[in-house]
Amino acid sequence: MPEQVRDGFAAPLPRAGRDAADVYEAYRRLIAPYGVGNRHPAFLGWVHGGGTAIGMLAELLAGGLNANCGGRDHAPIACERQVVRWAAEMLGLPAESSGLVVSGTSTANLIAVLVARTAALGADVRRAGVREARLTAYASAAAHLCVARALDMAGLGSDALRLLPCDASGRMDLDALEGAIVSDRAAGLVPFLVVGTAGSVDIGATDDLAALARCCARHSLWFHVDAAFGAIAMLSPALRPLFAGMERADSVAFDFHKWAQVPYDAGCIVVRDAAAQRAAFAREATYLSRHARGLAAGEPWPVDLGPELSRGFRALKVWMTLSVHGADRIGQVAEHCCKLARRLAEAIAASPALELAAPVALNIVCFRYAAGDDATQAAIAADLQEAGGVVLSTTILQGRTVLRAAFVNHRTEASDVDAIVPAVVAAGDSDGVPPDHTRQLGF
Ligand SMILES: Cc1ncc(COP(=O)(O)O)c(C=O)c1O
């Protein structure tokens, strides 16, 4: 983004209105060309979905409808319930599960922690707080930062999350989990929650969910799965077996805005025990009284199941995307992305200048420019981003900075993959030389 574009956002509060055509022109000049670029087929940074035209149309319709989906008895709420039922079907959870379409997996994980906390300590915790109860939760060291933040926001403290070591393939060490639960109990702490990861953010690893489910059953713990992007891979018959055990979860958090290609933002929480979710959030208020008929009918309302009252009609873009493209097609996109990830891994293995930095279990490839240090890997990522040809991000594995390609976008093709190795090698070989901005593709 050029400096003069940034300066375009320095104007004070507009007191008087302007012609919409002028404002649209400003949008075209200042905003549209300078997005992060995740619609582009060669955008492989972080874990970003590509969006769809039907999702865009749904956003337009939802904006026009201007529905408030905190509660009341209207079709947008029925549509959201149907999306949650579809999600439960995809995950193998019972049709009576409850849930919400939320902003993303960060919010969905927070809701899960709050439901699990209330289930562990009883509804009184909502009035009295956790008091002296020292709840502990367990996840692998590969868990996304939002899991620790959820414990922090729930008032349990992020230290309450035990981060357990992973094996060589990035899956939680089950002996370490068992040992931590037993020793915490012996020390008078209250283990209450295990968070499995289905598709880890760094390398796409999935914990042994069936083993985690058995462990939770043995110790009477809440079993939650952070399946931010992994869940959608369950729509592929070829990938589904990787997630065996998901169907035994007490709750699952995931995103439609990643692999399901729904425009931002659209995450989802599904909770097996509908009463448990309601017990964690429902509260009476005179101005939200429920009635047997009229607009105030139709319990439970979304406000009974999560933290928001006013909320938009996010479910419409999910409903339309799934209805137009079909769940099978979305599963094929996930499968295609995993094939592209393997193709890149093979090209890296065949290049003497590059080295793979982690096994490729799903759609994420981590690698290094072999002759470079950590700063070189970061410089390569930044050079490529600024040049606009291919976008990679970085992460840190075993203390070393690595380049990371995450295949999420339905538009990415084999030809995009084949351009990556030459681009990275050229950027690495010319470390310190400013990128060629003339190649900018104009996302
Ligand atoms: C495994 C995992 N959990 C949670 C999140 C956070 O999801 P969101 O950005 O939708 O809040 C991500 C995001 O990439 C993720 O990969």
The ligand as a Gaussian input file, in Angstrom:
#p B3LYP/6-31G(d) Opt

LIG

0 1
 C       -6.356000     -24.409000      14.380000
 C       -6.910000     -23.015000      14.433000
 N       -7.669000     -22.651000      15.482000
 C       -8.203000     -21.429000      15.563000
 C       -8.009000     -20.489000      14.589000
 C       -8.615000     -19.125000      14.738000
 O       -9.700000     -19.043000      13.866000
 P      -10.374000     -17.636000      13.524000
 O       -9.287000     -16.832000      12.873000
 O      -11.488000     -17.981000      12.612000
 O      -10.828000     -17.018000      14.801000
 C       -7.227000     -20.817000      13.479000
 C       -6.967000     -19.821000      12.425000
 O       -6.239000     -20.066000      11.474000
 C       -6.666000     -22.110000      13.393000
 O       -5.920000     -22.479000      12.337000

